[in-house]
């Protein structure tokens, strides 16, 4: 008789891959969340199905007392393997983003690995944007779509969501013409989850983090990338040996934010520096002493206030740019 299946990959107990290929994934009510929802009632929210084929939902957030809202997409993190719009940290983030930025926040779920390896998440991000376009073109849009500024869209991605935001910016191009009348004005990448086969100094020598270590980073890439791929895959390493040159690609403005004590810090800083060298419009903001999850795990902190101020300034600078001469 063969041995019983045993765990070969374990993501925080939330996701486990067994030796026979079977997968255990915890439901929300099985997870011991250490974060509670902080809802003061100033924002209303609801869920909408955006992809019937894959049974994917997004959550809409809207301030109660405001109309003519800009639109903010928020893609959650989780190494492409865990996370959901329903998790308290994601929910709190979106409540805070909606109330502070006075925006309609759209928080899509996306298919997770290893059941659905990359580029599934990237494809779902694009599909969620097409949902907004379909709403804009519909004769009977969702009632919440009546008080929005359809050409004032900003994309915010946290961790793996930041990686998705990068790839979405490449796919859509400057001014996002294929989403018309929807127009993305800029992208905010919060500690984007990038990888590479060579360790950076912050990965190899950085201080221990409460929620992340090198083993977890490697595990996320093993489970999320196409089978056999390394962390130099173009979906992981935007400036790696397998990635296309970005020199000739026009991009909308980017704001890149990272914690000073993150394992990912050097990789994120290098990403922003190389984009600047290619003459892309990139702002880089580093939060001294912060670990991964500096915003998502406490979006009501003083540090979160700093982040929100940077995002507000970024949105203000890029809200009314004229793309007619550069598309």
ChimeraX attribute file (.defattr): number of C-alpha atoms within 10 A of each C-alpha:
attribute: neighborCount
match mode: 1-to-1
recipient: residues
	/A:1	3
	/A:2	4
	/A:3	6
	/A:4	8
	/A:5	12
	/A:6	13
	/A:7	14
	/A:8	11
	/A:9	17
	/A:10	15
	/A:11	17
	/A:12	10
	/A:13	11
	/A:14	17
	/A:15	17
	/A:16	20
	/A:17	19
	/A:18	15
	/A:19	14
	/A:20	11
	/A:21	11
	/A:22	12
	/A:23	14
	/A:24	13
	/A:25	14
	/A:26	12
	/A:27	9
	/A:28	14
	/A:29	7
	/A:30	9
	/A:31	11
	/A:32	8
	/A:33	11
	/A:34	8
	/A:35	12
	/A:36	11
	/A:37	13
	/A:38	15
	/A:39	12
	/A:40	9
	/A:41	11
	/A:42	13
	/A:43	21
	/A:44	14
	/A:45	18
	/A:46	10
	/A:47	15
	/A:48	13
	/A:49	15
	/A:50	21
	/A:51	15
	/A:52	8
	/A:53	6
	/A:54	11
	/A:55	11
	/A:56	17
	/A:57	19
	/A:58	23
	/A:59	20
	/A:60	22
	/A:61	25
	/A:62	25
	/A:63	22
	/A:64	13
	/A:65	9
	/A:66	13
	/A:67	16
	/A:68	14
	/A:69	22
	/A:70	21
	/A:71	27
	/A:72	27
	/A:73	26
	/A:74	27
	/A:75	27
	/A:76	30
	/A:77	26
	/A:78	16
	/A:79	26
	/A:80	30
	/A:81	24
	/A:82	19
	/A:83	18
	/A:84	22
	/A:85	24
	/A:86	15
	/A:87	16
	/A:88	19
	/A:89	25
	/A:90	24
	/A:91	23
	/A:92	23
	/A:93	24
	/A:94	31
	/A:95	26
	/A:96	24
	/A:97	24
	/A:98	26
	/A:99	22
	/A:100	14
	/A:101	19
	/A:102	21
	/A:103	26
	/A:104	30
	/A:105	31
	/A:106	26
	/A:107	27
	/A:108	25
	/A:109	24
	/A:110	28
	/A:111	23
	/A:112	20
	/A:113	23
	/A:114	22
	/A:115	13
	/A:116	17
	/A:117	19
	/A:118	21
	/A:119	16
	/A:120	16
	/A:121	22
	/A:122	21
	/A:123	15
	/A:124	20
	/A:125	21
	/A:126	17
	/A:127	17
	/A:128	23
	/A:129	20
	/A:130	17
	/A:131	16
	/A:132	20
	/A:133	18
	/A:134	16
	/A:135	18
	/A:136	20
	/A:137	13
	/A:138	10
	/A:139	8
	/A:140	9
	/A:141	13
	/A:142	11
	/A:143	8
	/A:144	14
	/A:145	16
	/A:146	14
	/A:147	13
	/A:148	17
	/A:149	17
	/A:150	21
	/A:151	19
	/A:152	20
	/A:153	24
	/A:154	24
	/A:155	26
	/A:156	26
	/A:157	25
	/A:158	27
	/A:159	25
	/A:160	25
	/A:161	29
	/A:162	27
	/A:163	28
	/A:164	31
	/A:165	29
	/A:166	23
	/A:167	20
	/A:168	19
	/A:169	22
	/A:170	16
	/A:171	14
	/A:172	18
	/A:173	17
	/A:174	20
	/A:175	24
	/A:176	21
	/A:177	13
	/A:178	13
	/A:179	19
	/A:180	16
	/A:181	15
	/A:182	24
	/A:183	22
	/A:184	29
	/A:185	25
	/A:186	27
	/A:187	28
	/A:188	28
	/A:189	26
	/A:190	29
	/A:191	31
	/A:192	28
	/A:193	27
	/A:194	24
	/A:195	26
	/A:196	20
	/A:197	13
	/A:198	11
	/A:199	13
	/A:200	17
	/A:201	13
	/A:202	16
	/A:203	19
	/A:204	12
	/A:205	10
	/A:206	18
	/A:207	13
	/A:208	14
	/A:209	15
	/A:210	9
	/A:211	10
	/A:212	15
	/A:213	18
	/A:214	16
	/A:215	8
	/A:216	15
	/A:217	18
	/A:218	16
	/A:219	15
	/A:220	23
	/A:221	27
	/A:222	19
	/A:223	22
	/A:224	23
	/A:225	22
	/A:226	17
	/A:227	12
	/A:228	6
	/A:229	13
	/A:230	17
	/A:231	19
	/A:232	19
	/A:233	20
	/A:234	20
	/A:235	21
	/A:236	26
	/A:237	21
	/A:238	21
	/A:239	20
	/A:240	18
	/A:241	12
	/A:242	13
	/A:243	14
	/A:244	10
	/A:245	12
	/A:246	15
	/A:247	12
	/A:248	7
	/A:249	11
	/A:250	17
	/A:251	24
	/A:252	20
	/A:253	21
	/A:254	26
	/A:255	20
	/A:256	23
	/A:257	25
	/A:258	30
	/A:259	22
	/A:260	20
	/A:261	20
	/A:262	27
	/A:263	27
	/A:264	28
	/A:265	26
	/A:266	18
	/A:267	24
	/A:268	24
	/A:269	18
	/A:270	13
	/A:271	19
	/A:272	21
	/A:273	16
	/A:274	15
	/A:275	18
	/A:276	14
	/A:277	11
	/A:278	14
	/A:279	12
	/A:280	19
	/A:281	16
	/A:282	22
	/A:283	17
	/A:284	16
	/A:285	17
	/A:286	17
	/A:287	16
	/A:288	12
	/A:289	10
	/A:290	17
	/A:291	23
	/A:292	25
	/A:293	22
	/A:294	20
	/A:295	26
	/A:296	21
	/A:297	17
	/A:298	15
	/A:299	23
	/A:300	15
	/A:301	12
	/A:302	11
	/A:303	16
	/A:304	18
	/A:305	15
	/A:306	13
	/A:307	20
	/A:308	19
	/A:309	14
	/A:310	17
	/A:311	21
	/A:312	13
	/A:313	11
	/A:314	20
	/A:315	23
	/A:316	10
	/A:317	13
	/A:318	17
	/A:319	17
	/A:320	11
	/A:321	9
	/A:322	10
	/A:323	12
	/A:324	7
	/A:325	5
	/A:326	8
	/A:327	11
